[in-house]
Amino acid sequence: MNKLIKVAKNKFLLILSCFVVAPLIFAGDTPSVQGTKIYFVNIQDGDVLKIPFIVQFGLSSQMGIAPALVDWPDTGHHHLIINSPTPNPNKAIPSKSENHIHFSGGQTEWEVNLPSGQHTLQLILGDYSHIPHDPPILSEIITITVE
């Protein structure tokens, strides 16, 4: 009897692990459309800016913008990375960080209020679950100076 319970328990754990582990294996597999570009519309590398300033996000027409949690084909939403390295493309972009700004509502611009000094900025398109597409859609990292 104990052997039968042990076999049933092992089968249950195997089935349970399929439901828990399988979504983790396939996370971040949202495909991007080849040739899609993300970029800063109104600022560029080397700009000297006064606060507050508006940053406008551009996305080439191969893909569109959709709010987070909306899993529409060929869409994503913007993330602004400030003074931080490019996030891991296989994991969700950190959400509880002042260096990783999520535009989950599908916003395409933001008013920035950074302290004086040099700052790096980068845009990343994330899928419905904040994970970069495959392959990732990243802007160049630019450096700005805030007066």
N, C-alpha and C positions, 0 to 999 in steps of 0.2 A: 504494500500500500504506500509506504514512504517513497519507494522508487517511482511509483506512478505520480505522486504529488510533485516530486522533484522534476520529472519530465514535463509535466503540465506547467510548472512554474517557469522552467527554462524556455518553453515555447512562448509563454505569455511575455516574458522579458524580450525575446527575440522580436515578436510582433510589435511590442511597444517601442522598441528601439527603432524600428523602421519608420514609425510615425514621427519620432523625435529627431532622428539623425538625417533622414532623407531630405527634409526641407533645408537643413544646414548645408548639405552637400551641393544642392542646386542653387543656393543663394548667389545672387550676383550674375546670373546667366542671362539677364535681359540684353538682347542684342542691340547694338547701335547700327545706324545706317551708315554705310561706308561714305566717307567724304564729309560727314557732318563736322562743322566747326562751331566752337563757342568762343566768344571774344568780348572785350570791353568796347562799348560803342563810343563813349565820350571821353575816355581817358586813355593815356598810353604810358609806356615805360619812360621814366624820367620826368614826368609832370610834377610841377610844384603847385600845390592846391591849398586853398584856405577853407577852413571848416565853417559850417557844414558844407559838404558837396554831395552831389548826386552821382551815383554810379549806375550806368545803364548796361544791361546785359544783352548781348546779341547771340543769336543762334541761327545758323544757316537754315535754309528752308527744307532740308532733307528730313528734319525732325521737328516736332512741335512741343509745346509746353502744356503740362497737365499738373494739377495739384498732387501732392503726395497721397498715397493710398489709392490712387486711380490708376489701374493697370491697363492703359490703352496702348495699342501698338505704336511704336516709333515716337514715344513721348518721354518726357522726364521733367524735372524741375531743377532750378539753379541752386548752387551752394557757393558761397563766397568764403574762400580760405584766406585768412589774414595772419601774416607773420608766422606761418606754420608750413612745414613740408607737405607735399602732396600726400593725401591720405592713402592708405592701402586700398588698391582697386578691388580687392576681393571681400572687403568688409564694409558695413554701413559707415557712412561718414559720421564722426562723433557728433552728438547732438547737445551735450551739456558742456559747451565750450564757447568762450567768447571769440575764439579763433576760427570756428566753423559755423558760419551763419546759414541756416536752412531757410529757403523761401518756399515753404510747403504749400502755400496758397497759389503758387504759379506766378509770383511777382517777377517783373522784369527790370525793376530798378529799386534803388534803396538809398536813403539819405545816410551818409557816413559822417561820423563824428569821432575821429581818431585824435590822439594826442599829437603834439608837435614832434617832428622827427621823420625818419625814414621808415617805410612800411612796405612789405611785399603783399601782393594780392594775386589770387588765382581763382578762376571760375571752374567748376566741375558740374557736369550734368549728372544728376542721380535719378535712378528709376523710382518707381512707386514706393519702394522700401528704403530709399536713401543710399542705395548701393550703386556705385558707378557702373555704367553699361559695359558691355564686352564687345569690342575694345572700348576703354574709357574715352570720354569726350572731355578734354581738358584744354583750358586756355594756356597760353604762355604765362609764366610767372612774371609780373611786372613789379618794378620798384617805384614808389611815389614818395614825395617829400611833402609833409604837411607843415605849413607855417603856423 
